[in-house]
Amino acid sequence: MTARRNARISSRKQPQQARSNELVAAILQAAVQVLAAEGAQRFTTARVAERAGVSVGSLYQYFPNKAAILFRLQSDEWRDTTDLLCGILEDRDTPPPARLRRLVHAFIRSECDEAAVRGALDDAAPLYRDAPEARAAREAGIATMRRFMAEALPGASEPVRDLAVELIGTTMSAVGKQFSGTPRRPAEIAAFADAMADMFCAYLEAR
């Protein structure tokens, strides 16, 4: 494994005071702006510090390198997506097909709303995709989907449920990325999400 892959991606320290929290928030906001404007290839700590109005030394107090900033942005996105997924799929007052439909709509809207930054983060993925933190974040989402699938397909075998989890997760990720690569109107997003949800629900009904 190369040194590039082994680059430290965890933050140096966690902010403890309000001023420190504000500094980290400013750095992350600036990082999003630089990433959206410049892309992953031109993303540097110097550009982020300049956009945030802080010194590079101040930035390095919390982030040792650009990979750490990018991973923080990605992990925040993973956490938000996982929270969204859990909130929808664990709502046991709603039938599983309706939950799945809500999930698809929320996911596709989110992909379209944040397409520029997500695309740049995908380009930067080699910096952190093999890190333990990255694997843990992905596994949390998969675990939630497995719990949902055990409820949605109670009579199915574990391999069948695992296949459903992989199929739905992979399809949403790949197709959502492709669909959000072009600016979309709200009506287009809703129609596309409806069609994808119909496909997933029909697949589960046939299992």
C-alpha positions in Angstrom: 0.0 0.0 0.0 1.4 3.4 -0.9 2.2 6.2 1.5 -0.6 8.2 -0.2 -3.1 5.6 1.0 -1.5 5.5 4.5 -1.8 9.3 4.9 -3.2 10.2 8.3 -6.9 11.2 7.9 -8.1 11.7 11.4 -8.2 15.2 12.9 -5.3 16.2 15.1 -7.6 17.2 17.9 -11.2 18.0 18.6 -12.3 21.5 19.3 -13.2 22.1 23.0 -14.3 25.7 23.1 -16.8 27.8 21.2 -14.1 29.7 19.4 -12.4 26.5 18.3 -15.7 25.1 17.1 -16.2 28.2 15.1 -12.8 27.9 13.6 -13.3 24.3 12.5 -16.7 25.2 11.1 -15.2 28.0 9.1 -12.5 25.7 7.8 -15.0 23.1 6.7 -17.3 25.6 5.1 -14.3 27.0 3.2 -13.3 23.5 2.2 -16.8 22.8 0.7 -16.5 26.1 -1.3 -13.0 25.3 -2.6 -14.0 21.7 -3.4 -17.1 22.8 -5.4 -15.2 25.6 -7.2 -11.8 23.9 -7.8 -12.4 20.2 -7.7 -10.4 17.5 -5.9 -7.3 17.9 -8.1 -6.8 21.6 -7.1 -7.9 21.2 -3.5 -5.1 22.3 -1.1 -4.8 23.3 2.5 -3.5 26.6 1.5 -6.5 27.4 -0.6 -8.8 26.3 2.2 -7.0 28.4 4.7 -7.1 31.5 2.4 -10.8 31.0 1.8 -11.5 30.6 5.5 -9.4 33.7 6.4 -7.1 31.8 8.8 -3.4 30.8 8.7 -2.3 27.5 7.5 -0.8 26.9 10.9 -4.2 27.3 12.5 -5.7 24.9 10.1 -3.0 22.3 10.8 -3.9 22.4 14.5 -7.0 20.5 13.6 -6.3 18.9 10.2 -2.8 17.4 9.5 -3.3 17.4 5.7 -5.8 17.8 2.9 -6.8 14.2 3.2 -8.0 14.8 6.8 -10.2 17.7 5.6 -11.7 15.7 2.8 -12.3 12.7 5.0 -14.0 14.9 7.5 -16.3 16.3 4.8 -17.0 12.8 3.6 -17.5 11.3 7.0 -20.0 14.2 7.8 -21.8 13.3 4.6 -21.8 9.6 5.5 -23.2 10.4 9.0 -25.9 12.6 7.6 -26.9 10.0 5.0 -26.8 7.2 7.7 -29.0 9.3 10.0 -31.4 9.9 7.2 -31.5 6.2 6.3 -32.0 5.1 9.9 -34.7 7.7 10.6 -36.7 6.5 7.6 -36.0 2.7 7.7 -36.5 2.3 11.4 -39.9 4.0 11.5 -41.9 0.9 12.4 -45.2 2.7 12.3 -44.8 2.9 8.5 -45.1 -0.3 6.3 -41.7 -1.3 4.8 -42.6 -0.5 1.1 -43.6 3.0 2.1 -40.4 3.4 4.1 -38.4 2.3 1.1 -40.2 4.7 -1.1 -39.5 7.6 1.3 -35.8 6.6 1.4 -35.4 6.6 -2.4 -37.0 10.0 -2.7 -34.9 11.5 0.1 -31.7 9.9 -1.3 -32.2 11.1 -4.8 -33.1 14.7 -3.7 -30.0 14.7 -1.5 -27.8 13.5 -4.4 -29.1 16.3 -6.7 -28.8 19.0 -4.0 -25.2 18.2 -3.3 -24.0 16.9 -6.6 -21.0 19.2 -7.1 -19.4 18.5 -3.7 -20.2 14.8 -3.8 -18.6 14.5 -7.3 -15.4 16.1 -6.1 -15.4 13.9 -3.0 -15.7 10.8 -5.2 -12.6 12.0 -7.1 -10.7 12.3 -3.8 -11.9 8.9 -2.5 -8.5 7.2 -3.1 -7.1 9.3 -0.3 -9.3 7.6 2.3 -11.5 4.9 0.9 -9.4 2.1 2.5 -9.1 3.7 5.9 -10.7 1.9 8.9 -12.9 4.9 9.5 -14.2 4.7 6.0 -15.1 1.0 6.3 -16.8 1.6 9.6 -19.0 4.4 8.1 -20.0 2.2 5.2 -20.8 -0.8 7.5 -23.1 1.3 9.7 -25.3 2.0 6.7 -25.3 -1.6 5.6 -26.2 -2.8 9.1 -29.3 -0.6 9.1 -30.3 -1.9 5.7 -30.0 -5.5 6.9 -32.2 -4.8 9.9 -34.8 -3.3 7.6 -34.6 -6.2 5.1 -35.1 -8.7 7.9 -38.4 -7.0 8.6 -39.4 -6.4 4.9 -38.6 -10.0 3.9 -39.2 -12.1 7.0 -39.7 -15.3 5.1 -36.6 -15.0 3.0 -33.2 -16.6 3.7 -30.3 -14.5 4.8 -28.5 -14.8 1.4 -31.6 -13.5 -0.3 -31.9 -10.5 2.1 -28.2 -9.8 1.7 -28.6 -9.8 -2.0 -31.5 -7.3 -1.8 -29.4 -5.0 0.5 -26.5 -5.1 -2.0 -28.7 -4.6 -5.1 -30.7 -1.7 -3.6 -27.6 0.0 -2.1 -25.5 -0.3 -5.2 -28.2 0.7 -7.6 -29.2 3.8 -5.6 -25.5 4.9 -5.3 -24.6 4.3 -9.0 -27.8 5.5 -10.6 -28.1 8.4 -8.1 -24.6 9.6 -9.1 -25.4 9.4 -12.8 -28.8 11.1 -12.5 -27.5 13.9 -10.4 -24.7 14.6 -12.8 -27.1 16.8 -14.8 -29.1 19.7 -13.2 -32.7 18.5 -12.5 -36.0 20.1 -11.9 -38.0 19.1 -8.8 -40.6 17.4 -11.0 -37.9 15.3 -12.7 -36.4 14.3 -9.4 -39.8 13.2 -8.1 -40.7 11.2 -11.2 -37.3 9.5 -11.3 -37.5 8.6 -7.6 -41.0 7.2 -8.1 -39.8 5.0 -10.9 -36.8 3.7 -8.9 -39.0 3.0 -5.8 -41.5 1.2 -8.0 -38.7 -1.1 -9.2 -37.4 -1.8 -5.8 -40.8 -2.5 -4.3 -41.7 -4.8 -7.2 -38.4 -6.7 -6.6 -39.2 -7.2 -2.9 -42.7 -8.3 -3.6 -41.3 -11.0 -5.8 -39.0 -12.4 -3.2 
